[in-house]
Amino acid sequence: MAFKPLHDRVLVRRVQSEEKTKGGLIIPDNAKEKPAEGEIIAVGEGARKDSGELIAPSVSTGDRVLFGKWSGTEVTVDGEELLIMKESDILGIIH
């Protein structure tokens, strides 16, 4: 199934977190936090100003981004768990 977000929303795949700490300790699954880093899978056309003018999104497909811990809505697309969120929930792009 193909999915295209509307307006200023983006579709994000979470990036898996590290299995070990820097000191070498293995982190069990029940102690891991959901990662707040992901990859943009799809981007909507952008928001509109009151005048109707389109505001182009600042992110594009393939960008690695950081987002807030409680950002977005979890959805399942083709058996994969993804997030749909507003572009404004994204804190920044990782280069």
C-alpha positions as CSV (number, residue, x, y, z in Angstrom):
1,M,0.0,0.0,0.0
2,A,1.4,3.4,-0.9
3,F,0.8,6.2,1.6
4,K,1.2,9.9,1.1
5,P,0.7,12.3,4.1
6,L,-1.5,15.4,3.6
7,H,-0.6,19.0,4.2
8,D,2.3,19.5,6.6
9,R,2.5,15.9,7.9
10,V,5.4,13.5,7.4
11,L,5.7,9.7,7.6
12,V,8.7,8.6,9.8
13,R,10.4,5.2,10.4
14,R,12.0,5.0,13.8
15,V,15.7,4.2,13.9
16,Q,16.6,1.4,16.2
17,S,18.5,2.3,19.3
18,E,21.8,0.8,20.5
19,E,21.7,-2.6,22.2
20,K,24.6,-1.7,24.5
21,T,25.7,1.2,26.6
22,K,29.0,2.9,26.0
23,G,30.4,0.9,28.9
24,G,29.3,-2.4,27.2
25,L,26.2,-3.2,29.3
26,I,23.4,-4.9,27.3
27,I,20.1,-3.1,27.6
28,P,17.1,-5.4,27.9
29,D,14.1,-4.7,25.6
30,N,11.8,-3.8,28.5
31,A,14.2,-1.1,29.7
32,K,14.7,0.6,26.3
33,E,13.0,3.8,25.4
34,K,11.5,4.3,22.0
35,P,14.0,6.1,19.9
36,A,13.3,9.8,19.1
37,E,15.3,9.5,15.9
38,G,13.9,8.5,12.6
39,E,14.1,8.6,8.8
40,I,11.5,10.5,6.7
41,I,9.7,8.0,4.4
42,A,7.1,10.4,2.8
43,V,6.3,14.1,3.0
44,G,3.1,16.0,2.4
45,E,2.9,19.0,0.0
46,G,3.2,21.5,2.9
47,A,1.0,23.9,4.9
48,R,-0.9,26.8,3.5
49,K,-1.0,30.4,4.6
50,D,-4.3,32.1,5.1
51,S,-3.8,33.6,1.6
52,G,-3.7,30.1,0.2
53,E,0.0,30.3,-0.6
54,L,1.8,26.9,-0.2
55,I,4.6,26.8,2.4
56,A,7.1,24.1,1.2
57,P,8.3,21.6,3.8
58,S,11.8,21.9,5.2
59,V,12.4,18.1,5.3
60,S,12.5,15.7,2.4
61,T,12.4,11.9,2.0
62,G,15.5,10.2,3.3
63,D,16.3,12.9,5.9
64,R,17.3,11.6,9.4
65,V,15.5,13.7,12.0
66,L,15.1,14.1,15.8
67,F,11.6,14.5,17.2
68,G,9.9,14.9,20.5
69,K,9.4,11.8,22.7
70,W,5.6,11.9,22.5
71,S,5.4,13.2,18.9
72,G,3.2,11.7,16.2
73,T,0.6,8.9,15.9
74,E,1.7,5.3,15.5
75,V,0.3,3.6,12.4
76,T,1.0,0.3,10.7
77,V,1.6,0.4,6.9
78,D,2.4,-2.8,5.1
79,G,3.1,-4.5,8.4
80,E,5.7,-1.9,9.4
81,E,5.1,0.4,12.5
82,L,5.6,4.0,11.4
83,L,4.8,7.5,12.8
84,I,2.7,10.2,11.2
85,M,3.5,13.7,12.6
86,K,3.3,17.3,11.8
87,E,6.5,18.8,10.5
88,S,6.5,21.2,13.5
89,D,7.0,18.2,15.8
90,I,10.4,17.6,14.2
91,L,13.2,19.2,16.3
92,G,15.9,19.1,13.6
93,I,17.7,17.3,10.8
94,I,20.8,15.1,11.5
95,H,23.6,15.6,9.0
